[in-house]
Amino acid sequence: MAVMARESWTDERLDDLNHRVDEGFRDMREEFRALRGGMRTESQALRAEIGAMHRSMNQIAFAAFGAMLVGFLGTITAIVTQL
């Protein structure tokens, strides 16, 4: 069995480790900020697309209702004029 050498951590080495950890967290925070900004942009674009689709669906529904109403009125008119 191999025995690993024990390393001693000096104050300078601990300070260096502390600075590296702080830099890592700083980098991670910057990446998260960039990610949040990208998500916000994509979310706004998605909301715009959903809004446009909602308007289109409303237009289609109103057009279909109007066509059915015209058909029903035409049918009723044809029946009434036959009497």
Phi and psi in degrees as a GROMACS rama.xvg file:
@    title "Ramachandran Plot"
@    xaxis  label "Phi"
@    yaxis  label "Psi"
@TYPE xy
-85.9201  139.638  ALA-2
-104.156  127.517  VAL-3
-80.7085  143.373  MET-4
-72.4344  140.16  ALA-5
-85.7721  128.566  ARG-6
-98.5285  145.313  GLU-7
-102.959  136.953  SER-8
-97.5478  115.6  TRP-9
-85.5357  168.063  THR-10
-60.4993  -36.8196  ASP-11
-65.5231  -42.0245  GLU-12
-66.7245  -39.427  ARG-13
-65.3678  -39.3548  LEU-14
-63.8693  -41.8923  ASP-15
-61.8265  -42.8752  ASP-16
-62.7158  -41.7345  LEU-17
-60.7817  -42.2103  ASN-18
-66.5936  -39.6655  HIS-19
-65.714  -39.9302  ARG-20
-65.3754  -43.2546  VAL-21
-61.2255  -41.8051  ASP-22
-64.4496  -38.893  GLU-23
-62.6952  -43.2945  GLY-24
-67.2073  -36.1308  PHE-25
-63.8783  -45.3018  ARG-26
-61.6161  -41.3757  ASP-27
-64.3363  -40.7522  MET-28
-62.8252  -40.2672  ARG-29
-64.4331  -40.9954  GLU-30
-64.4866  -40.6904  GLU-31
-64.4588  -39.487  PHE-32
-61.8162  -44.4287  ARG-33
-63.2725  -40.9537  ALA-34
-63.9484  -43.2601  LEU-35
-62.6609  -40.4953  ARG-36
-62.1936  -42.7499  GLY-37
-64.8744  -40.4463  GLY-38
-65.445  -38.2255  MET-39
-63.7724  -43.7091  ARG-40
-62.6617  -46.1832  THR-41
-64.3527  -37.7503  GLU-42
-63.7521  -42.4243  SER-43
-64.7632  -39.7842  GLN-44
-65.775  -40.5546  ALA-45
-64.597  -41.2423  LEU-46
-62.4833  -38.8388  ARG-47
-64.6658  -42.1419  ALA-48
-64.5937  -41.7398  GLU-49
-65.1685  -39.3007  ILE-50
-62.4031  -42.7186  GLY-51
-65.3363  -40.4004  ALA-52
-65.5532  -37.9176  MET-53
-62.7442  -44.0286  HIS-54
-62.8512  -41.6758  ARG-55
-63.4003  -42.6144  SER-56
-64.1885  -38.4753  MET-57
-63.577  -41.4605  ASN-58
-63.3856  -42.268  GLN-59
-64.4303  -42.4346  ILE-60
-63.7469  -43.4452  ALA-61
-65.6432  -37.875  PHE-62
-65.9692  -42.1389  ALA-63
-65.3037  -41.7326  ALA-64
-62.6978  -42.3659  PHE-65
-63.2577  -41.4211  GLY-66
-64.8739  -42.6639  ALA-67
-63.7284  -40.8812  MET-68
-62.9629  -42.6427  LEU-69
-63.6893  -40.543  VAL-70
-64.3885  -44.0258  GLY-71
-64.1205  -44.5521  PHE-72
-63.51  -38.468  LEU-73
-64.6568  -40.4945  GLY-74
-65.0094  -45.7097  THR-75
-62.4751  -41.6277  ILE-76
-62.189  -42.6778  THR-77
-63.414  -40.6442  ALA-78
-67.2064  -42.1587  ILE-79
-66.4316  -38.2293  VAL-80
-72.7546  -21.1802  THR-81
-77.2112  -19.1958  GLN-82
